[in-house]
């Protein structure tokens, strides 16, 4: 497990954009290693991506925290309002891309 500070210092993340219903988009940095949420988060906000039971290569939902079917952690600069609050457990991902691919 690494801290956000360690990941940002070592370029241990990949730029990614997630697309939700209604063409809502969120861009951030994807960590493919578990992130320590307790220290050195550098003012960032962390959300986990879950893959489906049938396909571990494609992200399916964005959630506050994922234990099973964890795809990675998205690190963003500001909170994602659609996931804030107890009645909003996840957002379904309809499309996605790595922003460093041409």
Long-range contacts (C-beta under 8 A, 24 or more apart in sequence): 1-33, 1-34, 1-35, 1-36, 2-31, 2-33, 2-34, 2-35, 2-36, 3-35, 3-36, 3-39, 3-40, 3-41, 4-35, 4-36, 4-40, 4-41, 4-42, 4-44, 4-46, 4-75, 5-40, 5-41, 5-42, 6-40, 7-31, 7-33, 7-35, 7-75, 8-42, 13-75, 14-98, 14-100, 15-98, 15-99, 15-100, 16-74, 16-96, 16-97, 16-98, 16-99, 17-96, 17-97, 17-99, 18-49, 18-59, 18-62, 18-74, 18-93, 18-95, 18-96, 19-93, 19-94, 19-95, 19-96, 20-62, 20-82, 20-91, 20-92, 20-93, 20-94, 21-92, 21-94, 24-82, 26-62, 26-74, 26-76, 26-80, 27-76, 27-99, 28-74, 28-75, 28-76, 28-77, 29-74, 29-75, 29-76, 30-72, 30-73, 30-74, 30-75, 30-98, 31-72, 31-73, 31-74, 31-75, 32-72, 34-70, 34-73, 35-73, 35-75, 43-77, 44-75, 44-76, 44-77, 45-75, 45-76, 45-77, 45-78, 45-79, 45-80, 46-73, 46-74, 46-75, 46-76, 47-73, 47-74, 47-76, 47-80, 47-83, 48-72, 48-73, 48-74, 49-73, 49-74, 49-93, 50-90, 58-96, 59-93, 59-96, 60-92, 60-93, 61-90, 61-91, 61-92, 61-93, 62-90, 62-91, 62-93, 63-89, 63-90, 63-91, 64-89
